[in-house]
Every structure is written in structure tokens, then in C-alpha cells.
Amino acid sequence: MATSTRSKRASRRATGRERIALRLTTSTKQLISRAMAVSGLTAGELAYEGARKVLDEHGWMVLTGSDRDAFLEAVSSPPRPTKKLVAALKRHRHLLG
């Protein structure tokens, strides 16, 4: 008998189980229930996928216009290190070898 896709995903992720209790509005609970019905995922799997999506989106920084130009200029023509930065690097090397 074939293992469901949902079971495969869950078994790869979970070695132990913990519980999170949530207080939801009726409309939020209905939305989650509908998402579970159409996707075949459990509420926990939906929460996991949603959390991954949020973290993925926050892991990327998109620069446009003048921000992009300033970043590219700084990368292509970095400023010379200041005396304080050089001194800090020397202290770091001295302390950590």
C-alpha cells in the first residue's frame, strides 16, 4: 500500500511531537479548515508550511532604485578601512590568534 504524501512529509520532519494551543476567530478557524480540506494537510503541516514561507520571504532582501545603486557602488568601490577598524582587527587577531 502506498504511503500518502502527507505522511511522508510529516515523517521526515517530526521525530517528536509538541502541542500549540491557539485561540482563533470563527472565520480564521473556518479558513484553516477549508485549507486543510483542499490541501489534504493537517493544521500543523499548514502552520509549518506557512512559517517556512514567512521565513523564506524574510530571508531575501530586494533592493530597487537608489538603494540598489548605493549597495552596488559600496560593493564595487568599498571605502578604505578606518584607523579604528584596523586597530580592532589587530586586537581581534591578537586575542584569538
Biopython code that builds the backbone (N, CA, C, O; Angstrom):
import numpy as np
from Bio.PDB.StructureBuilder import StructureBuilder

atoms = [
    (1, "MET", "N", (0.839, -1.179, 0.000)),
    (1, "MET", "CA", (0.000, 0.000, 0.000)),
    (1, "MET", "C", (0.882, 1.239, 0.000)),
    (1, "MET", "O", (1.839, 1.304, 0.771)),
    (2, "ALA", "N", (0.588, 2.219, -0.839)),
    (2, "ALA", "CA", (1.406, 3.413, -0.978)),
    (2, "ALA", "C", (1.209, 4.342, 0.211)),
    (2, "ALA", "O", (0.100, 4.486, 0.727)),
    (3, "THR", "N", (2.296, 4.969, 0.636)),
    (3, "THR", "CA", (2.231, 5.931, 1.727)),
    (3, "THR", "C", (1.790, 7.274, 1.164)),
    (3, "THR", "O", (2.245, 7.680, 0.095)),
    (4, "SER", "N", (0.916, 7.956, 1.871)),
    (4, "SER", "CA", (0.430, 9.240, 1.364)),
    (4, "SER", "C", (1.543, 10.277, 1.398)),
    (4, "SER", "O", (2.490, 10.168, 2.176)),
    (5, "THR", "N", (1.414, 11.282, 0.543)),
    (5, "THR", "CA", (2.386, 12.371, 0.503)),
    (5, "THR", "C", (2.452, 13.067, 1.847)),
    (5, "THR", "O", (3.529, 13.426, 2.323)),
    (6, "ARG", "N", (1.286, 13.255, 2.457)),
    (6, "ARG", "CA", (1.232, 13.930, 3.755)),
    (6, "ARG", "C", (2.012, 13.140, 4.797)),
    (6, "ARG", "O", (2.760, 13.733, 5.574)),
    (7, "SER", "N", (1.863, 11.840, 4.834)),
    (7, "SER", "CA", (2.561, 11.010, 5.804)),
    (7, "SER", "C", (4.064, 11.074, 5.591)),
    (7, "SER", "O", (4.828, 11.101, 6.556)),
    (8, "LYS", "N", (4.493, 11.097, 4.341)),
    (8, "LYS", "CA", (5.922, 11.181, 4.047)),
    (8, "LYS", "C", (6.508, 12.488, 4.556)),
    (8, "LYS", "O", (7.580, 12.501, 5.161)),
    (9, "ARG", "N", (5.789, 13.611, 4.305)),
    (9, "ARG", "CA", (6.277, 14.911, 4.772)),
    (9, "ARG", "C", (6.354, 14.946, 6.281)),
    (9, "ARG", "O", (7.344, 15.410, 6.847)),
    (10, "ALA", "N", (5.330, 14.464, 6.927)),
    (10, "ALA", "CA", (5.274, 14.501, 8.388)),
    (10, "ALA", "C", (6.373, 13.639, 8.989)),
    (10, "ALA", "O", (7.003, 14.039, 9.969)),
    (11, "SER", "N", (6.616, 12.458, 8.419)),
    (11, "SER", "CA", (7.622, 11.571, 8.982)),
    (11, "SER", "C", (9.030, 12.120, 8.792)),
    (11, "SER", "O", (9.906, 11.854, 9.615)),
    (12, "ARG", "N", (9.265, 12.879, 7.729)),
    (12, "ARG", "CA", (10.583, 13.479, 7.523)),
    (12, "ARG", "C", (10.864, 14.580, 8.536)),
    (12, "ARG", "O", (12.001, 14.746, 8.976)),
    (13, "ARG", "N", (9.826, 15.335, 8.907)),
    (13, "ARG", "CA", (10.005, 16.490, 9.779)),
    (13, "ARG", "C", (9.994, 16.134, 11.249)),
    (13, "ARG", "O", (10.811, 16.650, 12.012)),
    (14, "ALA", "N", (9.100, 15.276, 11.662)),
    (14, "ALA", "CA", (8.816, 15.113, 13.078)),
    (14, "ALA", "C", (9.465, 13.868, 13.648)),
    (14, "ALA", "O", (9.227, 12.757, 13.174)),
    (15, "THR", "N", (10.277, 14.059, 14.658)),
    (15, "THR", "CA", (10.777, 12.927, 15.417)),
    (15, "THR", "C", (10.076, 12.899, 16.775)),
    (15, "THR", "O", (9.967, 11.842, 17.396)),
    (16, "GLY", "N", (9.608, 14.040, 17.227)),
    (16, "GLY", "CA", (8.842, 14.148, 18.455)),
    (16, "GLY", "C", (7.640, 15.028, 18.195)),
    (16, "GLY", "O", (7.533, 15.650, 17.138)),
    (17, "ARG", "N", (6.744, 15.081, 19.149)),
    (17, "ARG", "CA", (5.538, 15.886, 18.958)),
    (17, "ARG", "C", (5.388, 16.851, 20.118)),
    (17, "ARG", "O", (5.626, 16.494, 21.272)),
    (18, "GLU", "N", (4.996, 18.063, 19.808)),
    (18, "GLU", "CA", (4.664, 19.069, 20.801)),
    (18, "GLU", "C", (3.350, 19.701, 20.410)),
    (18, "GLU", "O", (2.942, 19.626, 19.251)),
    (19, "ARG", "N", (2.685, 20.321, 21.361)),
    (19, "ARG", "CA", (1.368, 20.891, 21.114)),
    (19, "ARG", "C", (1.434, 22.404, 21.230)),
    (19, "ARG", "O", (2.126, 22.944, 22.093)),
    (20, "ILE", "N", (0.706, 23.080, 20.351)),
    (20, "ILE", "CA", (0.499, 24.529, 20.421)),
    (20, "ILE", "C", (-1.007, 24.749, 20.458)),
    (20, "ILE", "O", (-1.737, 24.270, 19.590)),
    (21, "ALA", "N", (-1.462, 25.477, 21.466)),
    (21, "ALA", "CA", (-2.890, 25.798, 21.564)),
    (21, "ALA", "C", (-3.104, 27.214, 21.038)),
    (21, "ALA", "O", (-2.347, 28.125, 21.372)),
    (22, "LEU", "N", (-4.125, 27.394, 20.225)),
    (22, "LEU", "CA", (-4.408, 28.699, 19.638)),
    (22, "LEU", "C", (-5.847, 29.102, 19.913)),
    (22, "LEU", "O", (-6.742, 28.257, 19.931)),
    (23, "ARG", "N", (-6.067, 30.372, 20.123)),
    (23, "ARG", "CA", (-7.422, 30.921, 20.183)),
    (23, "ARG", "C", (-7.645, 31.639, 18.860)),
    (23, "ARG", "O", (-6.903, 32.554, 18.505)),
    (24, "LEU", "N", (-8.669, 31.217, 18.140)),
    (24, "LEU", "CA", (-8.921, 31.742, 16.803)),
    (24, "LEU", "C", (-10.327, 32.300, 16.711)),
    (24, "LEU", "O", (-11.234, 31.883, 17.432)),
    (25, "THR", "N", (-10.485, 33.246, 15.815)),
    (25, "THR", "CA", (-11.842, 33.689, 15.497)),
    (25, "THR", "C", (-12.517, 32.587, 14.687)),
    (25, "THR", "O", (-11.847, 31.730, 14.111)),
    (26, "THR", "N", (-13.814, 32.615, 14.650)),
    (26, "THR", "CA", (-14.558, 31.616, 13.887)),
    (26, "THR", "C", (-14.152, 31.645, 12.416)),
    (26, "THR", "O", (-13.983, 30.596, 11.793)),
    (27, "SER", "N", (-13.999, 32.840, 11.867)),
    (27, "SER", "CA", (-13.651, 32.934, 10.446)),
    (27, "SER", "C", (-12.245, 32.387, 10.179)),
    (27, "SER", "O", (-12.006, 31.790, 9.130)),
    (28, "THR", "N", (-11.326, 32.583, 11.106)),
    (28, "THR", "CA", (-9.971, 32.048, 10.931)),
    (28, "THR", "C", (-9.999, 30.528, 10.994)),
    (28, "THR", "O", (-9.350, 29.857, 10.191)),
    (29, "LYS", "N", (-10.744, 29.989, 11.940)),
    (29, "LYS", "CA", (-10.847, 28.533, 12.048)),
    (29, "LYS", "C", (-11.472, 27.940, 10.787)),
    (29, "LYS", "O", (-11.031, 26.894, 10.312)),
    (30, "GLN", "N", (-12.488, 28.597, 10.245)),
    (30, "GLN", "CA", (-13.130, 28.117, 9.021)),
    (30, "GLN", "C", (-12.150, 28.157, 7.846)),
    (30, "GLN", "O", (-12.108, 27.242, 7.023)),
    (31, "LEU", "N", (-11.375, 29.218, 7.787)),
    (31, "LEU", "CA", (-10.376, 29.338, 6.714)),
    (31, "LEU", "C", (-9.363, 28.201, 6.794)),
    (31, "LEU", "O", (-9.037, 27.581, 5.782)),
    (32, "ILE", "N", (-8.868, 27.933, 7.995)),
    (32, "ILE", "CA", (-7.893, 26.854, 8.179)),
    (32, "ILE", "C", (-8.528, 25.509, 7.844)),
    (32, "ILE", "O", (-7.894, 24.667, 7.208)),
    (33, "SER", "N", (-9.767, 25.302, 8.264)),
    (33, "SER", "CA", (-10.463, 24.047, 7.952)),
    (33, "SER", "C", (-10.625, 23.858, 6.449)),
    (33, "SER", "O", (-10.446, 22.753, 5.937)),
    (34, "ARG", "N", (-10.960, 24.926, 5.746)),
    (34, "ARG", "CA", (-11.091, 24.835, 4.285)),
    (34, "ARG", "C", (-9.741, 24.528, 3.640)),
    (34, "ARG", "O", (-9.654, 23.721, 2.715)),
    (35, "ALA", "N", (-8.703, 25.174, 4.133)),
    (35, "ALA", "CA", (-7.361, 24.920, 3.589)),
    (35, "ALA", "C", (-6.952, 23.472, 3.834)),
    (35, "ALA", "O", (-6.338, 22.845, 2.971)),
    (36, "MET", "N", (-7.284, 22.947, 4.991)),
    (36, "MET", "CA", (-6.982, 21.541, 5.279)),
    (36, "MET", "C", (-7.727, 20.620, 4.320)),
    (36, "MET", "O", (-7.173, 19.638, 3.828)),
    (37, "ALA", "N", (-8.990, 20.951, 4.062)),
    (37, "ALA", "CA", (-9.817, 20.108, 3.185)),
    (37, "ALA", "C", (-9.288, 20.092, 1.757)),
    (37, "ALA", "O", (-9.226, 19.033, 1.132)),
    (38, "VAL", "N", (-8.907, 21.249, 1.236)),
    (38, "VAL", "CA", (-8.475, 21.283, -0.164)),
    (38, "VAL", "C", (-7.038, 20.803, -0.349)),
    (38, "VAL", "O", (-6.690, 20.302, -1.418)),
    (39, "SER", "N", (-6.199, 20.950, 0.679)),
    (39, "SER", "CA", (-4.788, 20.579, 0.526)),
    (39, "SER", "C", (-4.477, 19.176, 1.008)),
    (39, "SER", "O", (-3.492, 18.575, 0.577)),
    (40, "GLY", "N", (-5.313, 18.642, 1.905)),
    (40, "GLY", "CA", (-5.008, 17.335, 2.483)),
    (40, "GLY", "C", (-3.970, 17.415, 3.586)),
    (40, "GLY", "O", (-3.499, 16.384, 4.067)),
    (41, "LEU", "N", (-3.607, 18.623, 3.995)),
    (41, "LEU", "CA", (-2.629, 18.806, 5.058)),
    (41, "LEU", "C", (-3.328, 18.936, 6.404)),
    (41, "LEU", "O", (-4.490, 19.333, 6.477)),
    (42, "THR", "N", (-2.612, 18.598, 7.462)),
    (42, "THR", "CA", (-3.130, 18.826, 8.807)),
    (42, "THR", "C", (-2.914, 20.289, 9.171)),
    (42, "THR", "O", (-2.199, 21.009, 8.474)),
    (43, "ALA", "N", (-3.534, 20.725, 10.262)),
    (43, "ALA", "CA", (-3.345, 22.100, 10.724)),
    (43, "ALA", "C", (-1.874, 22.350, 11.053)),
    (43, "ALA", "O", (-1.342, 23.422, 10.767)),
    (44, "GLY", "N", (-1.229, 21.367, 11.646)),
    (44, "GLY", "CA", (0.194, 21.510, 11.971)),
    (44, "GLY", "C", (1.061, 21.647, 10.732)),
    (44, "GLY", "O", (2.000, 22.442, 10.706)),
    (45, "GLU", "N", (0.743, 20.870, 9.709)),
    (45, "GLU", "CA", (1.503, 20.961, 8.459)),
    (45, "GLU", "C", (1.277, 22.300, 7.779)),
    (45, "GLU", "O", (2.204, 22.878, 7.211)),
    (46, "LEU", "N", (0.038, 22.798, 7.837)),
    (46, "LEU", "CA", (-0.229, 24.126, 7.278)),
    (46, "LEU", "C", (0.564, 25.196, 8.028)),
    (46, "LEU", "O", (1.131, 26.103, 7.418)),
    (47, "ALA", "N", (0.598, 25.080, 9.353)),
    (47, "ALA", "CA", (1.354, 26.045, 10.158)),
    (47, "ALA", "C", (2.837, 25.979, 9.805)),
    (47, "ALA", "O", (3.496, 27.012, 9.680)),
    (48, "TYR", "N", (3.356, 24.774, 9.648)),
    (48, "TYR", "CA", (4.764, 24.587, 9.292)),
    (48, "TYR", "C", (5.076, 25.220, 7.940)),
    (48, "TYR", "O", (6.052, 25.956, 7.800)),
    (49, "GLU", "N", (4.233, 24.926, 6.942)),
    (49, "GLU", "CA", (4.456, 25.484, 5.605)),
    (49, "GLU", "C", (4.346, 27.003, 5.616)),
    (49, "GLU", "O", (5.130, 27.692, 4.963)),
    (50, "GLY", "N", (3.370, 27.526, 6.362)),
    (50, "GLY", "CA", (3.224, 28.975, 6.465)),
    (50, "GLY", "C", (4.425, 29.618, 7.133)),
    (50, "GLY", "O", (4.891, 30.671, 6.698)),
    (51, "ALA", "N", (4.930, 28.991, 8.189)),
    (51, "ALA", "CA", (6.102, 29.523, 8.887)),
    (51, "ALA", "C", (7.328, 29.509, 7.968)),
    (51, "ALA", "O", (8.104, 30.464, 7.944)),
    (52, "ARG", "N", (7.496, 28.424, 7.217)),
    (52, "ARG", "CA", (8.620, 28.359, 6.269)),
    (52, "ARG", "C", (8.521, 29.460, 5.227)),
    (52, "ARG", "O", (9.525, 30.083, 4.882)),
    (53, "LYS", "N", (7.319, 29.703, 4.726)),
    (53, "LYS", "CA", (7.132, 30.735, 3.712)),
    (53, "LYS", "C", (7.496, 32.108, 4.268)),
    (53, "LYS", "O", (8.185, 32.886, 3.607)),
    (54, "VAL", "N", (7.037, 32.402, 5.471)),
    (54, "VAL", "CA", (7.354, 33.689, 6.107)),
    (54, "VAL", "C", (8.858, 33.845, 6.267)),
    (54, "VAL", "O", (9.411, 34.899, 5.954)),
    (55, "LEU", "N", (9.522, 32.807, 6.750)),
    (55, "LEU", "CA", (10.974, 32.893, 6.952)),
    (55, "LEU", "C", (11.726, 32.990, 5.631)),
    (55, "LEU", "O", (12.722, 33.707, 5.535)),
    (56, "ASP", "N", (11.257, 32.274, 4.616)),
    (56, "ASP", "CA", (11.880, 32.382, 3.292)),
    (56, "ASP", "C", (11.769, 33.805, 2.754)),
    (56, "ASP", "O", (12.734, 34.348, 2.217)),
    (57, "GLU", "N", (10.594, 34.404, 2.898)),
    (57, "GLU", "CA", (10.386, 35.763, 2.401)),
    (57, "GLU", "C", (11.248, 36.773, 3.155)),
    (57, "GLU", "O", (11.721, 37.747, 2.569)),
    (58, "HIS", "N", (11.452, 36.543, 4.445)),
    (58, "HIS", "CA", (12.262, 37.466, 5.230)),
    (58, "HIS", "C", (13.756, 37.211, 5.053)),
    (58, "HIS", "O", (14.583, 38.022, 5.468)),
    (59, "GLY", "N", (14.094, 36.089, 4.440)),
    (59, "GLY", "CA", (15.496, 35.773, 4.190)),
    (59, "GLY", "C", (16.056, 36.459, 2.958)),
    (59, "GLY", "O", (17.265, 36.434, 2.727)),
    (60, "TRP", "N", (15.204, 37.060, 2.181)),
    (60, "TRP", "CA", (15.621, 37.741, 0.958)),
    (60, "TRP", "C", (15.433, 39.240, 1.113)),
    (60, "TRP", "O", (14.453, 39.696, 1.703)),
    (61, "MET", "N", (16.356, 39.985, 0.591)),
    (61, "MET", "CA", (16.238, 41.432, 0.589)),
    (61, "MET", "C", (16.276, 41.887, -0.865)),
    (61, "MET", "O", (17.215, 41.575, -1.598)),
    (62, "VAL", "N", (15.278, 42.604, -1.263)),
    (62, "VAL", "CA", (15.202, 43.094, -2.627)),
    (62, "VAL", "C", (15.431, 44.600, -2.605)),
    (62, "VAL", "O", (14.689, 45.349, -1.972)),
    (63, "LEU", "N", (16.455, 45.016, -3.296)),
    (63, "LEU", "CA", (16.773, 46.443, -3.372)),
    (63, "LEU", "C", (16.378, 46.972, -4.742)),
    (63, "LEU", "O", (16.597, 46.320, -5.763)),
    (64, "THR", "N", (15.804, 48.141, -4.747)),
    (64, "THR", "CA", (15.445, 48.768, -6.008)),
    (64, "THR", "C", (15.915, 50.213, -6.010)),
    (64, "THR", "O", (16.178, 50.799, -4.959)),
    (65, "GLY", "N", (16.015, 50.765, -7.182)),
    (65, "GLY", "CA", (16.320, 52.182, -7.344)),
    (65, "GLY", "C", (17.604, 52.618, -6.685)),
    (65, "GLY", "O", (18.647, 51.989, -6.862)),
    (66, "SER", "N", (17.533, 53.705, -5.915)),
    (66, "SER", "CA", (18.732, 54.297, -5.323)),
    (66, "SER", "C", (19.356, 53.383, -4.273)),
    (66, "SER", "O", (20.573, 53.409, -4.090)),
    (67, "ASP", "N", (18.545, 52.568, -3.571)),
    (67, "ASP", "CA", (19.103, 51.617, -2.602)),
    (67, "ASP", "C", (19.998, 50.601, -3.306)),
    (67, "ASP", "O", (21.096, 50.303, -2.835)),
    (68, "ARG", "N", (19.527, 50.075, -4.428)),
    (68, "ARG", "CA", (20.311, 49.110, -5.202)),
    (68, "ARG", "C", (21.596, 49.751, -5.697)),
    (68, "ARG", "O", (22.668, 49.152, -5.615)),
    (69, "ASP", "N", (21.486, 50.981, -6.217)),
    (69, "ASP", "CA", (22.665, 51.667, -6.746)),
    (69, "ASP", "C", (23.702, 51.923, -5.654)),
    (69, "ASP", "O", (24.899, 51.750, -5.882)),
    (70, "ALA", "N", (23.245, 52.334, -4.471)),
    (70, "ALA", "CA", (24.166, 52.587, -3.355)),
    (70, "ALA", "C", (24.856, 51.297, -2.919)),
    (70, "ALA", "O", (26.054, 51.303, -2.636)),
    (71, "PHE", "N", (24.109, 50.189, -2.862)),
    (71, "PHE", "CA", (24.693, 48.905, -2.484)),
    (71, "PHE", "C", (25.748, 48.472, -3.496)),
    (71, "PHE", "O", (26.858, 48.094, -3.120)),
    (72, "LEU", "N", (25.403, 48.528, -4.770)),
    (72, "LEU", "CA", (26.355, 48.105, -5.804)),
    (72, "LEU", "C", (27.600, 48.987, -5.811)),
    (72, "LEU", "O", (28.703, 48.487, -6.031)),
    (73, "GLU", "N", (27.446, 50.269, -5.577)),
    (73, "GLU", "CA", (28.601, 51.175, -5.506)),
    (73, "GLU", "C", (29.490, 50.807, -4.325)),
    (73, "GLU", "O", (30.713, 50.777, -4.457)),
    (74, "ALA", "N", (28.887, 50.527, -3.172)),
    (74, "ALA", "CA", (29.667, 50.169, -1.977)),
    (74, "ALA", "C", (30.405, 48.850, -2.177)),
    (74, "ALA", "O", (31.531, 48.698, -1.703)),
    (75, "VAL", "N", (29.794, 47.900, -2.868)),
    (75, "VAL", "CA", (30.434, 46.612, -3.105)),
    (75, "VAL", "C", (31.553, 46.741, -4.130)),
    (75, "VAL", "O", (32.611, 46.130, -3.976)),
    (76, "SER", "N", (31.330, 47.523, -5.163)),
    (76, "SER", "CA", (32.337, 47.633, -6.220)),
    (76, "SER", "C", (33.465, 48.594, -5.862)),
    (76, "SER", "O", (34.572, 48.458, -6.382)),
    (77, "SER", "N", (33.207, 49.553, -4.991)),
    (77, "SER", "CA", (34.239, 50.518, -4.573)),
    (77, "SER", "C", (34.172, 50.707, -3.058)),
    (77, "SER", "O", (33.752, 51.762, -2.583)),
    (78, "PRO", "N", (34.585, 49.688, -2.298)),
    (78, "PRO", "CA", (34.467, 49.808, -0.841)),
    (78, "PRO", "C", (35.379, 50.905, -0.303)),
    (78, "PRO", "O", (36.450, 51.152, -0.858)),
    (79, "PRO", "N", (34.956, 51.565, 0.780)),
    (79, "PRO", "CA", (35.801, 52.598, 1.374)),
    (79, "PRO", "C", (37.023, 51.969, 2.040)),
    (79, "PRO", "O", (37.007, 50.794, 2.405)),
    (80, "ARG", "N", (38.062, 52.752, 2.190)),
    (80, "ARG", "CA", (39.261, 52.270, 2.884)),
    (80, "ARG", "C", (38.920, 52.079, 4.357)),
    (80, "ARG", "O", (38.113, 52.828, 4.908)),
    (81, "PRO", "N", (39.531, 51.077, 5.001)),
    (81, "PRO", "CA", (39.239, 50.865, 6.422)),
    (81, "PRO", "C", (39.744, 52.038, 7.264)),
    (81, "PRO", "O", (40.799, 52.606, 6.985)),
    (82, "THR", "N", (38.992, 52.385, 8.277)),
    (82, "THR", "CA", (39.385, 53.472, 9.178)),
    (82, "THR", "C", (40.450, 52.972, 10.148)),
    (82, "THR", "O", (40.673, 51.768, 10.277)),
    (83, "LYS", "N", (41.102, 53.911, 10.828)),
    (83, "LYS", "CA", (42.121, 53.533, 11.818)),
    (83, "LYS", "C", (41.506, 52.698, 12.936)),
    (83, "LYS", "O", (42.127, 51.751, 13.420)),
    (84, "LYS", "N", (40.285, 53.046, 13.345)),
    (84, "LYS", "CA", (39.621, 52.285, 14.405)),
    (84, "LYS", "C", (39.336, 50.850, 13.970)),
    (84, "LYS", "O", (39.473, 49.921, 14.766)),
    (85, "LEU", "N", (38.944, 50.670, 12.724)),
    (85, "LEU", "CA", (38.669, 49.331, 12.224)),
    (85, "LEU", "C", (39.949, 48.502, 12.162)),
    (85, "LEU", "O", (39.949, 47.331, 12.542)),
    (86, "VAL", "N", (41.034, 49.101, 11.687)),
    (86, "VAL", "CA", (42.314, 48.393, 11.619)),
    (86, "VAL", "C", (42.770, 47.998, 13.017)),
    (86, "VAL", "O", (43.239, 46.879, 13.227)),
    (87, "ALA", "N", (42.633, 48.915, 13.976)),
    (87, "ALA", "CA", (43.034, 48.627, 15.360)),
    (87, "ALA", "C", (42.178, 47.497, 15.940)),
    (87, "ALA", "O", (42.699, 46.619, 16.628)),
    (88, "ALA", "N", (40.889, 47.513, 15.671)),
    (88, "ALA", "CA", (40.004, 46.461, 16.172)),
    (88, "ALA", "C", (40.382, 45.105, 15.578)),
    (88, "ALA", "O", (40.366, 44.099, 16.287)),
    (89, "LEU", "N", (40.716, 45.065, 14.306)),
    (89, "LEU", "CA", (41.124, 43.823, 13.668)),
    (89, "LEU", "C", (42.422, 43.304, 14.277)),
    (89, "LEU", "O", (42.566, 42.101, 14.498)),
    (90, "LYS", "N", (43.358, 44.195, 14.546)),
    (90, "LYS", "CA", (44.623, 43.788, 15.177)),
    (90, "LYS", "C", (44.374, 43.208, 16.566)),
    (90, "LYS", "O", (44.971, 42.196, 16.936)),
    (91, "ARG", "N", (43.473, 43.863, 17.353)),
    (91, "ARG", "CA", (43.149, 43.341, 18.687)),
    (91, "ARG", "C", (42.489, 41.967, 18.570)),
    (91, "ARG", "O", (42.794, 41.058, 19.341)),
    (92, "HIS", "N", (41.611, 41.826, 17.631)),
    (92, "HIS", "CA", (40.920, 40.552, 17.422)),
    (92, "HIS", "C", (41.931, 39.448, 17.092)),
    (92, "HIS", "O", (41.888, 38.362, 17.670)),
    (93, "ARG", "N", (42.824, 39.736, 16.173)),
    (93, "ARG", "CA", (43.846, 38.737, 15.793)),
    (93, "ARG", "C", (44.751, 38.401, 16.964)),
    (93, "ARG", "O", (45.137, 37.246, 17.146)),
    (94, "HIS", "N", (45.091, 39.411, 17.761)),
    (94, "HIS", "CA", (45.971, 39.192, 18.924)),
    (94, "HIS", "C", (45.262, 38.305, 19.966)),
    (94, "HIS", "O", (45.877, 37.409, 20.544)),
    (95, "LEU", "N", (43.967, 38.563, 20.197)),
    (95, "LEU", "CA", (43.232, 37.816, 21.205)),
    (95, "LEU", "C", (42.899, 36.399, 20.759)),
    (95, "LEU", "O", (42.964, 35.468, 21.562)),
    (96, "LEU", "N", (42.547, 36.224, 19.505)),
    (96, "LEU", "CA", (42.091, 34.930, 19.026)),
    (96, "LEU", "C", (43.110, 34.187, 18.154)),
    (96, "LEU", "O", (42.889, 33.048, 17.742)),
    (97, "GLY", "N", (44.218, 34.857, 17.890)),
    (97, "GLY", "CA", (45.284, 34.208, 17.149)),
    (97, "GLY", "C", (45.139, 34.122, 15.719)),
    (97, "GLY", "O", (46.013, 33.582, 15.041)),
]
sb = StructureBuilder()
sb.init_structure("model")
sb.init_model(0)
sb.init_chain("A")
sb.init_seg("    ")
for serial, (resi, resn, name, xyz) in enumerate(atoms, 1):
    if name == "N":
        sb.init_residue(resn, " ", resi, " ")
    sb.init_atom(name, np.array(xyz, "f"), 0.0, 1.0, " ", f" {name:<3s}", serial, name[0])
structure = sb.get_structure()
